[in-house]
Amino acid sequence: MRLSANKFSPIFAALILSGCATAPTHDSQVGNTIAVVKTGNIDEAIKQVEQQTQGKNEKDLLLNLEKGELMRVGKRYQESLDAFGVADVSVKAWEETAKSNPQKLMGQIGALIMGDASRDYEGQDYEKVMLTIRMAMDRINLGDLDTARVDIKRTHEREAVIAEFRSKETLEAENDAKSKGVTTGNKELNGYPVETLNDPAVLQLKNGYQNALGHYLAGFVYEALNEPGLAAPGYRKAIELRPELPVLEDGLKGLDQRTSFRRKKGVTDVLFVIEAGNSPARQSKKIAFPVPTGHGLITVSFAFPVIYPDNDAPVINSFAVGNQILPTAMVADFNVMARRALKDELPGIQTRAAIRAVTKAVAQDQVNKHFGALAGLAANIAVAATESPADDRMWRSLPERVFIARAFLPPGDYNVNFSGRAGDTTKVTVDGRYMVVPVRLYPNQTYVGDQAKFGTVTPVAEVAPEPASKSASKKPATKSNKSTAAAAATAVRSPTN
């Protein structure tokens, strides 16, 4: 029996739709802009991303994340905050749906036919968290600690929403796969580089969305607002996420002294946030699915996203501030976080691809059966040729790695070399009770942001010498007495006491 074209129209539609995603990938859109940033021409890079956020893309989540980040590098903090605010509207909507109707987020049917790039982009989980962290950092640079505190609180709430939703999603994906007779597992993806997702750095992470930067920053902001009871949990969580780093441990150990009368006088508490490089790109790799049908095995290929480790990732162990060498701590590695997020996401990607594979294989089998082998071969070739690349949408202008350092420094001007490159020296003016210095490093370019200063330096107390007794005043000073007196005088004059 020969089936009519009407009977087969849904099948042919599925085959055609599966390959019609020919729009340029996100990485191809932003790659040139990121290259321009590395040359030092941040204004041109901002101009390019502003052109991309015109018209229908004005409210685009991902493009506004890119725009906000470049504005931040360019020290245009209010404009950066505005762009992040547009992106945050989309993420807030996702949060509300995740809490009230999680099922709606778990199954976008278009992805079963056209591939994951057809799904609405909701942002990677670590991107959602970094969005509110970035908003807090912009507010810090604008001198608004109170509202930065609100964004930090929202960050913690957002992490909780993500944790609960992903738990439900994992269970739903397992049930959906079972109901359709689909089994998943990385070992079944022959040809997929599973070692990129299973290396120790990835497995060491608790999850794919929390980072120590946000929690250490929370501790610092609460401390600057004189709320040590809220600061301690922030420092503690940062240590939990990145254990055995002295810089982070000192933040918690020294909290009581820094927020009491024992605080060092005549100095500024300076936090350096040093960010290097750009977050990784997703690459597309085709994987073949053998699907059994009534007429034998049919092979269907699909593109899967891959993120490779960066063997040349920037490492900043320390840097010079005046005559001091400050040690650093790496608080975020977005290459590793992106791979952890992909590891968590891969079972869902695989399930959707497996269901698409079955759908396409059945369609091709029916074409073979009713229209002949030649038509089936043509359909097979068409599907393979038009299969869209893997979804590569990611916040590419984020840094690859983030380091922090902290020191008590007397007010004044300091020559600082963050990169270690000869002649790459920046003057930093230290002042205030607390201060934050944002830095962005590229191989041949250093961007130093505006220094955010809060409060005034606590003056050194004048210590009056004790009155000497008459007998002591008549007694000639010995060599030991003279040394002790000189040391005491130095201690009184020193700005670090």
N, C-alpha and C positions, 0 to 999 in steps of 0.2 A: 504494500500500500504506500502510495506516495503522499506525504503530508503537504498540506498547502503552505504557502509562504506565510499566511496569517498565523498558522500554528507555530511557526518557527520565529516569528518576529521578536518575541522576548529573548530567545536565545541569541539571535543575531545582534540584538540591541546590546545584550550583555557583552558579547565579544567586541563589538565596536566601542562601547563605552569604556571597556577595560583599557583601551589604548589611546584614548583621546586626550590624556593629560600631557599636552606638549608645551605647556607654559614654561618659561625659564625657571630654574630652581632658585631658591632663596639665596644660596651661596653664590650663584653666578650674579645675582643682583647686587649683593653687598660686598663681594670680593674686591672690586676695584676701589670702593670707598675705604675699606680697611687698609688697602695698600697705600692710599693717599695719606691716611693718618700717620702711617709709619715714616713717611717722608718729612713730617713736621707741618704739613699744610692742613691743619685741623679745620680752618674756615672753609676750604674747598670741600672737605669731606662732609661737613655739616650742610653745605649748599646742596650736595648730591642727595643726601638722605632727605632733606626737606622737599626736593623735587619728587621723590618717591612717595611722600606722604600727602600728595595732593589728590583732589577728587575722590574717587571711590576708596582710596587707601587712607583717607584722612583719619579714620578711626581704627586702622589696622593694628592689632595687638603687637605683632612682632616688629613691624617697621617703627612703631612708636617706642618700643624698647631700644631699638638701635639708635633712633634719634635722641632719646633721652640720655643714652650713654655717651654719645659723641658730644652732645651739649655739655655734659659734665666734664669731659676731658678738656673742652674749650673754655671752662670756667664760666659758663653761662647757666648758673645754677637754677634760677627761676624758670628759664625756658626748659631746662632739663626736667624740672619738677612738673611743669605743665604737660610735657610729653609723657612722662611716667604716669601722670594722673589719667590721661586718656587710656593708656594700657591697663591701668588699675581698674577702670570701670569694667573691662572685659573679665578680668580675673575675679573681681567681686561677684559678677554674675555667675561665673563658674562655681565659686564657693557656695553661693546660695542654692544653686541647683544640686551641688554635691551633697548639701545637707537636707534639702527638701525632696529631691527627686533624682537620686543617684542613677536609677535605671536609664534615665534619659541620656546621661553621659556615656553609658557603657556600650551602647550599640548604635553607631551611625551607619545605617545600611549601605550608604554609598561606598564606604570603604570596602565592603564585601565584593563589590563589582569593579570599582574604578581604582582601588588602591588607597593606601593610607594618606597620600598627599591630597586626596579629595576631602578628607575630614576637616572640620573646623579646627583651626589651630588654637589649642587651649593653653599653650606654654608648657615647657618642661617643669616638673615640680620644683627643681632647684631654681628655675627662672622666676617662678611665682614668689618664692621666698626672697630671692635677691631683689625683686622689684621693691618690696617694702623696705628692705635694708638700704637700697639705693635712695629711696625717698627720704629715709632718715638721714643719710649722709648729706644729701642736698640741703636739708633743713639745718644741719649742723653748720655747713658752710655759709648759710644765710643767717646764722646766729640765733636760730630758733630751737633751743633745746627742749622746750615744753612740747612742741608739736612732734619733734623727733622722738620724744618719749612715747607719743601716741602711736607712731609708726612701728616702733619697737614692740609695743604691746600687740599690735595687729600682726606682726611677724610671728609671734608665738602662737596666736590664735590660728593663723593660716597653716602653720605646721601641724597643728592638731587636726584641722579639717582634712588636710592631705592624708595624714596617717589613717584616719578612719575610712576615708573613701577608697584608698588603695587596698585596704584590707577587704572591703566589700567587693571591689572590682576583681581581685584575684579569685575569690570564691565564685563569683558569677562566671568568669572566664572558664574555670574548671568545669562548672556545671554545663555551660553552653557547649563546650567541646565534647563532653560525654554524651549529651543529647543528640549530637550530630555524628557520633561515632568517630570523632577525630581525636587522635592522641598527639600530644606535643612533648617536646623535650629537645634541648639544644643538641643532644647527640644525634638526633634524626636529621639535622640540617647538614647533610654531607656537603663539605666545601666551605661551610661558614667558619671563620676564625674564632672559635669559642674561647681561645686563649686570651683574646683581647678583653673578654668580660670576666675571666676567672683568674686574673693575676692577683697577687697578694694585696696590692694597693686598693683594688676595687673591692675585694672581699672584706677588707678591713673596715670599710665604711659601714656605719650602722644602717644607713638608708641613703637614698639618692636626692635628698632635699635639704637636710640640715647642714650648716657649716659653722665652724668656730668663729668666723669673722662676725657674724650677726650677734652671737651671744657674748663675745668679748666686748663688742661695741655697746651692747645693752648694759653690761657692767660699767663701762666707762661713763656712759650718759647718766645712769642712775647715780653714780658716784659724784659726777659734776653737779648734779641736782641735790646733793647731800642726802641721798637715800641709800645708805650702805646696806640696809636690810634687803633691798631689791637688787643691789649691785652684786652681792655675793652669789646668788643663784646663776647670774649671767656668767661670771667668771668660772664658776664650778662646771656649768654645762660646756663651756668652751674647752676646759681641760678634759672633760669626758669624751668630747668629739675628737680632740687632738691631744692625747695623753703624753706625759713625759717631755713636755717642752718647758724649759725654765722660764721663758718670758711669760707664758700663760700662768704658770704656777705662781710666779712672783706677783701677778695681778691680784690673786686671791690672798696670798700670804701677807702682803703689805697693806691690805685694805684697812684694817683697824688703825694702823699708824697714820695712814694718809688722811683719814677722816676724823682724827682726834687732835688734841692740843700738841701731840708729839710730832705733828706734821713738820717736815722740813720747811724752814723759813727762807725767804729771799730767792725762791726758785719757782720755775714753771713746770708743771706736770705735762710733758709733751708726748702725744701719741702719733707715731708715724705710720701711715697706711700706704704700703708700697705695692703697687699692682703691676704685673708684667705680662706682656704678650696679649694674645686673644684666645678665647675659648675655641675648642676644636670644631672642625667641620665634619658632618656625616658624609661618608662616601657610599656609593651604591654598588652592591654586589649581587649578581644573579645566581640564584640557587634553583636547581631542577627538582621538581616534585614528580615522582612516578605515581600515577593514579590508576588503580585497577578498574577496568570496565568489563562489560559483557563481551567485548571483542579484544580483550588483552590489555596490556599496560599502555597508557598514554602519558607522555612526559609533558609537564607544563612548567615553565620557568617563571619565577617571580624575583623581583629585586628586593633585597634586604639592606637595611642601613648598617654600616660598620663604622666604628670609631677606633682608629689605631692609636696606641700609646705614642706620646711625643718623647723620643729619646733625647731631644735637645731642649727640653723644657727649662725655662730660666731658673737659676738657683741663686738666691741672695742670702748668704749666711750672716753678713754684717755689712756695715757701711760707716764712713767717717763723718763725724759731726765736730767740727773744730779739731781739737786734739784728741777727741775720744773716739773709740771704736764701739759702736752699739751692736749687740747681737740681735738677730731677728728670729721670728718664728713663722713658719708657713701655716696659715690658718685656713686656706682654701685652695684646692687644686681642681679646677673645673674640667680638665681633661679626664681626671679620675671620676669626678662626680657625674659627668655626662655619660661615661661608660657604665657606671652603676645604675643610672636612670635607664639606660638602654637595656641593661641586663634585666631589670625589673619589668620593662615594657615588652621585651622580646616574646614571652609566651603569648601575649595578646596579639602581637604582630603575626606570629606564627600561626595562631589559630585562625585569624582572619584570612591569611594567605592560603591555609589548607582548605578552608571552606570555599574560597574563590577557585582553588585548583580543582576541587571536586566539581564545582559548577561548570567550569570551562571544559573539563574533561568529558563530562556528560554531554555537553553541547557538541563537542567535537565528535564524540561517539555517535550521536544522533545524526550528525551531518554525514559521517561515514556510512551509516546504515541506510539512510534515505536518499542521499544525493550522490553516493559513490565515493570511492577512496580518493579520487583526484580532488573533489570538493573538500573532503576532510583534510587532506594535506594542505590545501590552500588556506583553509581556516586556521590550521595549526601554525602555518608560517605567518599568517596575519597577526595572530595573537602574540607570537614570540617577537615579531618585529615592532609591534606597537605597545608592548608592555612598558608602562611608565617607570622611570627611575624611582628608587626608594625616597621616601619623604625625608628631606634634608633640612627641614625648618628648625633652626636653633638660633639663640641670641648670640650672634657671632662677635659682636663688639665687646662683650664681657671680657675681662682679663682671663688669662689662662691660670695664673697663680697669684695669690695675695699673701703678702708678708706684713707683719707688724713689728714695731720696736717701740720701746717706751723708756723715757729717761727724765730725771729732774735736772733741769738746766737753768743756770742763772740768766736773767734777761739780757738780751744783747743780740748782736749780729754774729751768725756762724756761717762759715763756708762748709757746704755739705756736698758730698759726692755719692749719689745713690747708685750709680751704674758701675763704678769702678773704672770707667773710661778716663784716660788722661785728658785733663782740661774740661771735663764735664762737671763743672762745679756750679752750685747754685747758692745764693745768699738767702738764708732763712733768718728772719727777725723773731726772736723768742720773746714773748711777753704774755701777761695774764696768769691767772691761777691754773687754768687748764688750756690746752692748745692741741689742735688736730692738724696734721700736715698731710694732705693727700698727694700721692705721686703716681704717675703712670710711666712705665719704662717700655721702650722698644729697643731693638738692637742698635739703632743709630739716632734715637731721639728720646729725650726726657721731658715730660710735661709735669711741672710742679704746680699744683692747684693753689688757690688762695688759702692762707692759713687762718683757721677759725680759732678765735681767742675768747675765753670766758673768764669773768671775774678779774680781780687784781692780785698782783703778787703780794703775799703776806710779808710785811717788812720784818727784817731781822730785829729782834728785841735788843735794846740797849742794856747791857749788863754793867751795873755800877760796881767798881772794885770794893771789896770789903775794907773797912777802915783798919789800918795797921795799928797794933799796940805801940805804946811809947818805947817799950824795950825792943820790939821788933824793928822800929824805925831807926833806932840807934845802932842796931846790929848790922855790920857790913854784910852785903849779899855774897853768898858763896857762889861758886860756878854752877852748882846744881840748882840753887834758888833762881839764878838768872835764867837758866834754860826753862824752868817751869813757868816763870813769869812770861817769857817770850811765847811759849806754847799757848798759854791761856789767852794772851792778847791776840794771837793768830786765830784761835778758835772763835773769839768774839767777832773779829772782823770778817771771818769766812762767810760767804753768802750761802753755803750749804748747810749751816747749822741753825 
